[in-house]
Amino acid sequence: MGEDFSDLAKAGAEIAVRVTPKASRNTVVREDDVLRVYVTVVPQGGKANAAVQKFLAKELGIAKSRLTYV
């Protein structure tokens, strides 16, 4: 089982995210104060952003509608 990121799922929390599209697999890695999110989707027409939102919400244990990009 992967790392638990539920401690970051707090109302009003801001999480610095670094995204790598076209990765070999979907995964999230915590590096200091930044989450590195790797998604297999190509960065075309907002597909990668949608994939990051869906995957990150799943990893945080919250609904994707609760995530907002800043």
C-alpha positions as CSV (number, residue, x, y, z in Angstrom):
1,M,0.0,0.0,0.0
2,G,1.2,3.5,-0.8
3,E,1.9,6.5,1.5
4,D,-1.0,8.0,3.4
5,F,-1.7,11.6,2.4
6,S,-4.9,12.1,4.5
7,D,-3.0,14.5,6.8
8,L,-3.0,17.0,3.9
9,A,-6.8,16.8,3.4
10,K,-7.8,19.8,5.6
11,A,-10.2,22.6,4.6
12,G,-8.3,25.6,3.3
13,A,-5.0,23.8,3.1
14,E,-2.7,24.8,0.2
15,I,-0.5,22.0,-1.2
16,A,2.4,22.7,-3.5
17,V,2.2,20.2,-6.4
18,R,4.7,19.4,-9.1
19,V,3.2,17.5,-12.0
20,T,4.9,15.1,-14.5
21,P,2.6,14.1,-17.3
22,K,3.3,11.1,-19.6
23,A,4.7,9.1,-16.7
24,S,5.0,5.3,-16.8
25,R,2.4,5.0,-13.9
26,N,0.2,7.2,-11.7
27,T,1.8,7.9,-8.4
28,V,2.3,10.6,-5.8
29,V,5.6,11.2,-3.9
30,R,6.1,13.5,-1.0
31,E,9.3,15.6,-1.2
32,D,9.7,18.0,1.7
33,D,6.9,20.5,1.2
34,V,5.9,19.5,-2.3
35,L,3.9,16.6,-3.7
36,R,5.2,15.2,-7.0
37,V,2.3,13.8,-8.9
38,Y,3.0,11.6,-11.9
39,V,0.2,10.8,-14.3
40,T,0.2,8.7,-17.4
41,V,-2.0,11.1,-19.3
42,V,-0.6,13.5,-22.0
43,P,-0.7,17.3,-21.3
44,Q,-3.3,18.0,-24.0
45,G,-6.5,19.9,-23.7
46,G,-6.5,19.8,-19.9
47,K,-6.5,16.0,-19.8
48,A,-3.4,15.9,-17.5
49,N,-4.9,18.5,-15.1
50,A,-8.2,16.5,-14.9
51,A,-6.2,13.3,-14.2
52,V,-4.2,15.0,-11.5
53,Q,-7.3,16.3,-9.8
54,K,-9.0,12.9,-9.9
55,F,-5.9,11.0,-8.8
56,L,-4.9,13.4,-6.1
57,A,-8.4,13.5,-4.6
58,K,-8.3,9.7,-4.4
59,E,-5.0,9.7,-2.7
60,L,-6.2,12.4,-0.2
61,G,-9.5,10.6,0.4
62,I,-11.7,13.5,-0.6
63,A,-14.1,14.3,-3.5
64,K,-12.4,15.8,-6.5
65,S,-14.8,18.7,-6.4
66,R,-13.2,19.7,-3.1
67,L,-9.8,20.4,-4.8
68,T,-9.2,23.9,-6.3
69,Y,-6.2,24.9,-8.4
70,V,-4.6,28.2,-7.4
